[in-house]
């Protein structure tokens, strides 16, 4: 129960949710890319990514001065299902608004 609450709390912040949406493509993304795409400062993005990492959603890898993030390949299936459902719901909502 606690891990589901931690996960939902991590996803409740719009910038973190947007980062998860980008990272859910299965590729590795540099924090510099997340900063540029999401329009936040590097320090703010790093704090958001720390929350997602603590929740087990993402893993990171240091590459010289940059940190690269990707979807946690060891994320429990139940948690991945929750994230997939949230992202699917957001995508459906966006498509309805665009129509």
N, C-alpha and C positions, 0 to 999 in steps of 0.2 A: 504494500500500500504506500509506504513512504517513497519508494522509487517512482511510482506513478505521480505522486504529488510533486516531487522534485522536478520531474520531467514537465508536467503541465505548468508549473511555476516558471520554469526556464523558457517555455514556449509562449508564455503570456505577454512578453514584452515584444512590441512590433519589430524592433530592429533585430532582435535575436531570431524571431520567426522568419524574417526576410533572409537572414544569413543561412538559416537551416534550409530554406527553399533553394537557395543557390548551391549549397553544399550537397543537397540531396541528389544531384546529378551523378554522384559517385566519383567525381574527379577531385583532385587536390586544388585548393585555391589559396593563393597568397593573401595574407592579411591586407596587403596594399591594394589588391583587387577588391576585396570586400569594402574597404574604406572608400574607394572610388565609386563603386556601384551603389553603395548604400548612403553615401554622402554624410559620413560621420567622421569624427577625428580618430586618429590612430589609437589614442589612449582609451577613448570610449569603446572602440571596437574591441580592443584587447580585453577590457573588463567584461563585455558581453560574451566574448569567446571563452573566457575563464568560467563563466556561469554554465555555458553549454558543455564545456569540458568536464566540469565538476558533476554535471547531471549525466555524463556518460554518452552524450549525443555525438560529440566529435572527438577526434584525436588530432594531435598536432605534431609537426616535425620542423625543427629548426633548419633553415637553409641560409647560411651566412647571417646577414643582418635581419632576414625576414623569417616569419613563422608561416608555415603552410598548414592549412586545416583541411580535413576531409571527414566524411561520415564515418562514424565508428563501425568498423566491420564486425565487431563483437557485441554490438548493441543487441540486447535480448529481443527476440521476435515480438513479444508483446508490446515492447516500447516502440519498435519500428512500425508496428501496426497502428499504434496511436498517432505517431507522426505522419504516416501515410494518410490516415483518415483526416487529420487536421489540414494537411496540404491539399488533399482532394476537395475538401469542403471549401477551402479558400479559392481554389481554382474555379470551382463550379459557381461560387458567388461572384467572382470577377467576370466570368463569362456571361452570367445573367445581367449584370450591370452594363456590360458592353453591348449587349443585344438590344 
